[in-house]
Amino acid sequence: MTSVIERLQGDAPAFSVEFFPPRDEADEAILWKAIRELEPLDPAYMSITYGAGGSSRDGTIRSIARVATETTLCPMAHLTAVDHSVSELRNVIGWYAAVGVRNILALRGDPVGDVYGDWVPHPEGLTYAEELVELVRSLGDFCVGVSAFPYGHPRSPDLESDTKYLVRKFRAGADFAIAQLFFEAEDFLRLRDRVAAAGRDELVLPGIMPLTTPRTLRTTIKLSGAPASQRLLDRLEPLEDDPKAFRAAGIDWVTELCEKLLAEGVPDLHFYTFNRSKATREVVTRLGLVPARA
């Protein structure tokens, strides 16, 4: 099984996609329709998220196993420390290895019920993402990713401290990081600069969400942990009552954002898909990231 890092070693920029596990058969059909539509575009890798406290653990394992055995895609499974003992984490990591998954995104995870609530570790579990990175590394030949925060983690007192926490995850054995959502290319590039200034050369990759509806704009604002740029709001808010115009302007904005990132040498654009393929296909086609055979 190829690793994420191996997939990103080429000269040409690439893209990757992220899905969430299905809750029922109808969700599963939607997920697999999107996977099959994106597979011919040859994303560098694809990932499937992991619910708080393992709430979607079985769906993640089942779906990622199908990807590993039934598609040509390079799979990456998410894993969080929320509400898990070390023994349970070892079991999940073992299950990933058993189905042929070599890539794991190791996350501390958000507190159950309130992403901004107090973090309470499992009495037999882990407290920090760096500990989870070390655990995954100790159990096999995995390629390990972690999260990064362009505006700083909500619990970090400042960007300097936040950068130190990210560096600790790299020192623990992380191979790369995927940045949470952001609004301007410069916001991501300054994060990349902070990592380089700290003496680290691991890849930091941008997380991108196509802005197709006012809801996805609000979701982006919530997940980024920062106010949207006024430039973005001025462009999209006047169109909220015109779904077609809003979608067109949102896709234009995200395409321009990605063009700026690629011009700065970013090797991979990681798209959050909401288990749909159309918007991601539109953006990567505009960017020329689609292979000719597709």
C-alpha positions in Angstrom: 0.0 0.0 0.0 1.4 3.4 -1.0 1.8 6.1 1.6 0.6 9.7 1.4 4.1 11.0 1.3 5.0 8.7 -1.6 2.0 9.8 -3.5 3.1 13.5 -3.1 6.6 13.0 -4.3 5.9 13.8 -8.0 6.7 17.2 -9.6 3.0 17.9 -10.5 0.6 19.3 -7.9 -2.1 16.9 -6.7 -5.4 17.0 -4.8 -7.0 14.7 -2.2 -10.5 14.3 -0.9 -12.1 13.7 2.5 -15.4 11.9 3.3 -17.3 11.0 6.4 -18.6 7.5 7.2 -22.2 6.6 6.3 -24.9 6.4 9.0 -27.2 4.1 7.0 -27.6 2.4 3.7 -28.8 5.5 2.0 -25.7 7.4 3.2 -23.5 4.6 2.0 -25.0 4.7 -1.5 -24.3 8.5 -1.6 -20.7 8.0 -0.3 -19.9 5.3 -2.9 -21.4 7.3 -5.7 -19.0 10.2 -4.9 -16.0 7.8 -4.4 -16.6 6.2 -7.8 -17.0 9.6 -9.5 -13.8 10.9 -8.1 -11.7 7.7 -8.5 -11.0 8.3 -12.2 -9.6 11.7 -11.4 -6.7 10.0 -9.5 -6.6 11.9 -6.2 -3.3 11.5 -4.3 -5.2 10.0 -1.4 -8.6 9.9 0.2 -9.6 10.0 3.8 -12.6 9.0 5.9 -13.3 10.8 9.2 -13.8 9.2 12.6 -16.7 10.3 14.9 -16.2 11.6 18.5 -15.7 8.8 20.9 -15.7 6.3 18.1 -19.3 7.0 17.4 -18.7 6.2 13.7 -15.8 3.9 14.2 -17.3 0.8 12.6 -18.5 2.8 9.6 -15.0 4.3 9.1 -13.4 0.9 9.3 -15.9 -0.8 7.0 -15.7 2.0 4.4 -11.9 2.4 4.5 -11.6 -1.4 4.1 -13.7 -1.3 1.0 -11.6 1.5 -0.4 -8.5 -0.4 0.3 -9.7 -3.6 -1.3 -12.2 -2.5 -4.1 -10.7 0.7 -5.5 -7.5 2.1 -6.9 -7.4 4.9 -4.3 -4.8 5.4 -1.6 -6.8 5.4 1.7 -6.1 7.3 4.9 -8.1 6.6 8.0 -8.7 9.1 10.7 -8.3 8.2 14.4 -9.1 10.2 17.5 -8.2 9.7 21.2 -11.6 10.8 22.4 -13.2 8.4 24.9 -10.8 5.6 24.0 -8.4 3.7 26.2 -4.9 2.9 24.9 -6.0 -0.7 24.5 -9.0 0.3 22.3 -6.7 2.5 20.2 -4.3 -0.3 19.7 -7.2 -2.5 18.5 -8.4 0.1 16.0 -4.9 0.7 14.7 -4.6 -3.1 14.4 -7.9 -3.2 12.4 -6.6 -0.6 10.0 -3.4 -2.5 9.4 -5.4 -5.7 8.9 -7.4 -4.2 6.1 -4.3 -2.8 4.4 -4.5 0.8 5.5 -1.0 2.3 5.9 -2.0 6.0 6.4 -3.5 7.4 9.6 -4.5 10.9 10.5 -3.9 11.1 14.2 -6.1 13.6 16.0 -6.7 14.3 19.7 -10.3 15.0 18.7 -13.0 17.4 20.1 -14.8 16.9 23.4 -18.0 14.9 23.0 -21.0 17.2 22.7 -19.2 20.5 22.6 -16.1 21.1 20.4 -15.1 24.0 22.7 -15.8 22.2 25.9 -13.3 21.1 28.5 -11.1 18.2 27.4 -11.5 15.2 29.7 -9.1 12.3 28.8 -10.1 8.7 29.1 -8.7 7.5 32.5 -6.7 4.9 30.5 -6.3 6.9 27.4 -4.2 9.7 25.9 -4.2 13.5 26.4 -2.3 14.9 23.4 -2.2 14.2 19.7 1.6 13.8 19.9 1.0 10.8 22.2 -1.3 9.2 19.6 1.3 9.8 16.9 3.8 8.0 19.0 1.4 5.1 19.6 0.6 4.7 15.9 4.3 4.8 15.1 5.1 2.1 17.6 2.6 -0.3 16.1 3.8 -0.5 12.5 5.0 1.1 9.4 2.4 3.8 9.1 2.5 7.2 7.4 1.0 9.6 10.0 -0.6 12.9 9.5 -1.8 15.4 12.0 -3.9 18.6 12.1 -2.7 22.2 11.9 -4.4 25.5 12.5 -3.8 28.6 10.4 -5.4 30.8 13.0 -4.2 28.7 16.0 -6.1 26.1 17.9 -8.9 27.6 20.0 -7.1 26.6 23.2 -3.7 28.0 22.1 -2.9 31.3 23.7 -1.1 32.6 20.6 0.3 31.5 17.3 3.8 31.0 18.7 2.5 28.5 21.2 0.3 26.8 18.6 3.4 26.4 16.3 5.3 24.8 19.2 2.5 22.2 19.6 2.5 21.4 15.9 6.3 21.0 16.0 6.0 18.6 18.9 3.7 16.4 16.8 6.3 16.4 14.0 9.0 15.4 16.5 6.8 12.6 17.7 6.9 11.1 14.2 4.2 12.9 12.1 5.0 12.9 8.4 2.7 15.8 7.4 -0.1 18.0 8.6 -3.4 19.1 7.1 -4.5 22.6 7.9 -8.0 23.4 9.1 -10.1 25.7 6.9 -9.0 29.3 6.2 -10.2 32.2 4.0 -7.2 33.7 2.3 -4.2 32.0 0.8 -1.9 34.2 2.9 -3.5 32.8 6.1 -2.2 29.3 5.1 1.1 30.5 3.7 1.9 32.3 7.0 1.3 29.0 8.8 3.7 27.2 6.5 6.3 30.0 7.1 6.0 29.5 10.9 6.7 25.8 10.5 9.7 26.5 8.3 11.0 29.1 10.7 10.8 26.5 13.5 13.2 24.3 11.5 10.8 21.7 10.3 10.5 20.6 6.6 7.4 18.3 6.9 4.6 19.0 4.4 1.8 21.2 5.6 -1.2 20.8 3.3 -4.3 23.1 3.0 -7.8 22.0 3.8 -10.3 23.4 1.2 -14.1 23.4 1.3 -15.9 24.4 -1.9 -18.3 27.3 -1.0 -21.5 26.3 -2.8 -24.2 27.5 -0.3 -24.6 29.9 2.5 -24.5 26.9 4.8 -21.1 25.8 3.6 -19.9 29.4 4.2 -21.2 29.3 7.8 -19.6 25.9 8.3 -16.3 27.1 7.0 -16.4 30.0 9.4 -17.3 27.7 12.3 -14.6 25.1 11.6 -11.9 27.7 10.9 -12.3 29.2 14.4 -11.9 32.7 12.9 -14.0 35.4 11.4 -14.3 35.3 7.6 -12.3 37.9 5.7 -14.3 41.0 4.8 -13.3 40.5 1.2 -15.0 37.1 1.1 -18.1 38.3 2.8 -18.4 41.3 0.5 -18.3 38.9 -2.5 -20.7 36.2 -1.3 -23.2 37.7 1.3 -25.1 39.9 -1.3 -25.8 36.6 -3.2 -27.3 34.6 -0.4 -30.9 34.8 -1.9 -29.7 33.7 -5.3 -28.5 30.1 -5.0 -27.2 29.8 -8.5 -25.2 33.1 -8.3 -23.9 32.2 -4.8 -22.6 28.8 -6.0 -20.9 30.3 -9.1 -19.2 33.0 -7.0 -18.2 30.5 -4.3 -16.6 28.1 -6.8 -14.8 31.1 -8.4 -13.5 32.2 -5.0 -12.2 28.7 -4.1 -10.6 28.2 -7.5 -8.8 31.5 -7.2 -7.7 30.6 -3.7 -6.3 27.3 -4.9 -4.5 29.0 -7.8 -2.7 31.2 -5.4 -1.7 28.2 -3.3 -0.4 26.2 -6.3 1.6 29.3 -7.4 3.3 29.2 -4.0 4.4 25.6 -4.5 1.7 23.8 -2.4 1.9 20.2 -3.5 -1.6 19.0 -2.6 -5.0 20.5 -2.1 -7.2 18.6 0.4 -10.9 18.9 -0.3 -13.7 18.4 2.2 -16.5 16.9 0.0 -19.5 16.4 2.3 -19.7 13.1 0.5 -20.5 14.8 -2.8 -18.2 15.0 -5.8 -19.6 17.7 -8.2 -18.1 20.8 -6.7 -14.7 19.2 -6.1 -14.6 17.9 -9.7 -15.4 21.4 -11.0 -12.6 23.0 -9.1 -9.9 20.5 -9.8 -10.9 20.5 -13.5 -10.5 24.2 -13.6 -7.1 23.9 -12.0 -5.9 21.4 -14.5 -5.4 18.7 -11.9 -7.5 16.1 -13.7 -5.5 13.5 -15.7 -6.1 13.4 -19.4 -7.5 9.9 -19.3 -10.3 11.1 -17.1 
